[in-house]
Amino acid sequence: MNRFIMLLSISLMASWVSGQDIQLPAPDRTGGKPLMQALNERQSNRSFQDKSLTQQQLSDLLWAANGFNRDDKRTAPTANNRQELELYAVTKEGVFFYDAKNNLLKEVKKGDYRAQAGMQDFVAEAALNLIFVSDMEKASSRDFALIDCGFVSQNVYLYCASEGLGTVVRGFFDKKVLSELLELPSSQEVLLTQSVGYVK
């Protein structure tokens, strides 16, 4: 009986820990606007409603940005297929690492840290702030890492144009603040940020 109670306690503790993560629904890889229309509607927006995205939108956006579209390849290219770039998502609920292989948001910190994701006022209102992080030990070079970052950012722009969401890529952020927020090791560097949300 004591063993049963111990196993039940362990099981409940494990479910509580995994409950902090968000298993996203499978991305919808069909539909959306035709490519030429999405390119025509691509633009930057800096005025957002304080309204959350759905889990399906998060799943679709993150997959479009840098998800796996084949067993070992992603929707965005990287030099020599190093796949050094990873995404972090900052929402009203918390800070998350996007585990692309498992389509999972792994909680880094609970709470609303959106205001720390950038230096402009609108950042705190955007539903989602993406943080682009490169592992420089994996990257072919810093220059290539920056180029690879651009591919992912453009994927976000095209998804947002297709979905009717607003977005803007941002280079105005405090790298030290973000590195501490994400608890990054010294080999990983924040390269870029991008805000996403419903346009006012």
Secondary structure as UniProt FT lines:
FT   HELIX           2..18
FT   TURN            19..20
FT   STRAND          22..23
FT   HELIX           35..41
FT   HELIX           55..66
FT   HELIX           79..81
FT   STRAND          85..90
FT   STRAND          94..99
FT   TURN            100..103
FT   STRAND          104..110
FT   HELIX           114..117
FT   HELIX           121..124
FT   STRAND          128..135
FT   TURN            136..138
FT   HELIX           142..163
FT   STRAND          166..170
FT   HELIX           175..182
FT   TURN            186..187
FT   STRAND          188..197
//
